[in-house]
Amino acid sequence: MTDKTLEGRVAIITGGGRGVGRSIAENLSAQGAAIIVADNGGDVDGSNEDAAIAETAAAALPGPALAYTKSVASPETAQEMVETTTAEFGGVDIIVNCAAILRDGLVFKGSTEDWDAVIETNLSAAFYLIRATTPVLRQQFKDNRGSGEAYDWGRIMNIGSTAGLYGNFGQANYASAKAGLFGLMRITALEMVRSNVTCNYIAPFAHSRVTDIIEPANDEQAEYKARAMRVSPDHVANFTSYLCSPEALDVTGQVFGVRGREVFLFNQPRPIETITQADKDWSNEELAKAVDNNFREQFTPLETDLEAFNTEPIV
Ligand SMILES: NC(=O)c1ccc[n+]([C@@H]2O[C@H](COP(=O)([O-])OP(=O)(O)OC[C@H]3O[C@@H](n4cnc5c(N)ncnc54)[C@H](O)[C@@H]3O)[C@@H](O)[C@H]2O)c1
């Protein structure tokens, strides 16, 4: 996409220095948006920050761009970043919460330190940025920022993961953070709809340094890795670009997945069957019988996301 449909719009992209985030930054920049590449350049586990990652990515973009190199896992950084962005570019219209780290470990061995670091980076940072940005977006709506017509540009994207929807071995902290991003997305979508701001959740499947370092523990994981290596992150960027378009103004509160040229719409947990006991409390025996008769066939299987998406991607 190279037409300038996002001219005058401003996007903050956390994790925009590499992988999926960088691809999103390139796509939105090519359409004319000013970009804040918010990336501390750390290793996959969050250690060893490197400012050059965001600086290089921002410098390579075709349009106006700023690098923001502090960790986004801080309320003060989020506030400061939004203030710097509005001072520099006059507003902020799009945020993409894409920064994430990985510290895998089985749930019965997981450390508190790893839990806290992953929740802070992968979930709390998104809350900090949404909290800092939404008052600006609400005000921009009241002021009809930009065109003289009703402001209809606010877009928030939480980059999630199927690990947070299905689960995966060894990812208690990561999956919990990604599941939390789902709840945060729903609340933000509900609370911002009246200001014409959408919020959606995108689970990507894409080649990045993270797929490079998967060490397959079995044949299934080896197959998953081989497939993942063939899927460009540009497809996720392309879908993000659609969500930023006028055609997607009323697309909000949804969970999508993007794998190559496949786009998935996920359902969201709702009661699918009900059993009732009108006039007395349930006994265990009665519950066991009713669950067997009415629920059991519809139980959600204990499968991982790797097993669920064990098919050839369309690239
Ligand atoms: N690649 C996939 O197939 C895949 C699958 C599921 C989910 N995801 C999600 O997509 C997003 C991007 O993943 P990726 O594969 O491109 O990973 P990546 O590691 O290549 O990119 C993540 C970027 O986030 C930055 N980052 C991490 N912590 C930060 C912090 N505290 N402050 C600022 N920047 C920080 C890193 O420096 C890095 O550049 C992540 O949210 C990830 O969980 C990716």
The ligand as a Gaussian input file, in Angstrom:
#p B3LYP/6-31G(d) Opt

LIG

0 1
 N        6.128000     -13.760000      15.240000
 C        5.060000     -14.496000      15.524000
 O        4.750000     -15.502000      14.859000
 C        4.194000     -14.116000      16.677000
 C        3.260000     -15.059000      17.145000
 C        2.417000     -14.699000      18.181000
 C        2.506000     -13.434000      18.724000
 N        3.441000     -12.547000      18.275000
 C        3.475000     -11.222000      18.878000
 O        3.784000     -10.253000      17.902000
 C        4.538000      -9.190000      18.498000
 C        5.843000      -8.987000      17.742000
 O        6.561000     -10.196000      17.787000
 P        7.873000     -10.443000      16.913000
 O        7.856000     -11.876000      16.582000
 O        7.970000      -9.429000      15.859000
 O        8.986000     -10.229000      18.049000
 P       10.369000      -9.410000      18.041000
 O       11.089000      -9.875000      19.255000
 O       11.023000      -9.515000      16.727000
 O        9.896000      -7.901000      18.244000
 C        9.486000      -7.414000      19.478000
 C       10.090000      -6.041000      19.671000
 O        9.606000      -5.505000      20.926000
 C       10.665000      -4.806000      21.535000
 N       10.464000      -4.716000      22.972000
 C       10.413000      -5.742000      23.864000
 N       10.267000      -5.265000      25.114000
 C       10.228000      -3.903000      25.015000
 C       10.105000      -2.845000      25.960000
 N        9.993000      -3.095000      27.272000
 N       10.111000      -1.580000      25.518000
 C       10.217000      -1.310000      24.187000
 N       10.347000      -2.264000      23.249000
 C       10.355000      -3.567000      23.655000
 C       11.913000      -5.628000      21.169000
 O       13.098000      -4.869000      21.277000
 C       11.602000      -6.067000      19.755000
 O       12.179000      -5.197000      18.801000
 C        4.740000      -9.570000      19.953000
 O        3.705000      -8.985000      20.718000
 C        4.561000     -11.080000      19.938000
 O        4.146000     -11.593000      21.175000
 C        4.292000     -12.866000      17.263000

